[in-house]
Amino acid sequence: KIKGVTCAMPKGAFYAFPNVSELYGKRCNGKKIKGSSDLANYFLDKAQAAVVAGDAFGADDYIRFSYATSMDNIKKGIDRIEGAINSLD
């Protein structure tokens, strides 16, 4: 479980769609996270993890993760994302 992120268990495909809206308003180096696009860009830059912003699906409170990879890669990516979240002010 990651602080500020909630997610229902995926029921199909290989995507998770967690709610990340609790992270909005937080800052990194003075830059405010305003929505899913800001957060997706932050994760790419800070955690080297690619996610899809929920605003692409009309759901700005969410981001989309793909888990079509090995469990080792998933764990590494989630650990990097959690570290990036923990570094937000």
BELQUI-V335464 format. One record per residue. N is the residue number from 1. RES is the residue in three letters. SS is DSSP state (h for helix, s for strand, l for the rest). Layout:
N;RES;SS + N;RES;SS
//
This chain:
1;LYS;l + 2;ILE;l + 3;LYS;l + 4;GLY;l + 5;VAL;l + 6;THR;s + 7;CYS;l + 8;ALA;l + 9;MET;l + 10;PRO;l + 11;LYS;l + 12;GLY;l + 13;ALA;l + 14;PHE;l + 15;TYR;s + 16;ALA;s + 17;PHE;l + 18;PRO;l + 19;ASN;s + 20;VAL;l + 21;SER;h + 22;GLU;h + 23;LEU;h + 24;TYR;l + 25;GLY;l + 26;LYS;l + 27;ARG;s + 28;CYS;s + 29;ASN;l + 30;GLY;l + 31;LYS;s + 32;LYS;s + 33;ILE;l + 34;LYS;l + 35;GLY;l + 36;SER;h + 37;SER;h + 38;ASP;h + 39;LEU;h + 40;ALA;h + 41;ASN;h + 42;TYR;h + 43;PHE;h + 44;LEU;h + 45;ASP;h + 46;LYS;h + 47;ALA;h + 48;GLN;l + 49;ALA;l + 50;ALA;l + 51;VAL;l + 52;VAL;s + 53;ALA;s + 54;GLY;h + 55;ASP;h + 56;ALA;h + 57;PHE;h + 58;GLY;l + 59;ALA;l + 60;ASP;l + 61;ASP;l + 62;TYR;s + 63;ILE;s + 64;ARG;s + 65;PHE;s + 66;SER;s + 67;TYR;l + 68;ALA;l + 69;THR;l + 70;SER;l + 71;MET;h + 72;ASP;h + 73;ASN;h + 74;ILE;h + 75;LYS;h + 76;LYS;h + 77;GLY;h + 78;ILE;h + 79;ASP;h + 80;ARG;h + 81;ILE;h + 82;GLU;h + 83;GLY;h + 84;ALA;h + 85;ILE;h + 86;ASN;h + 87;SER;l + 88;LEU;l + 89;ASP;l
//
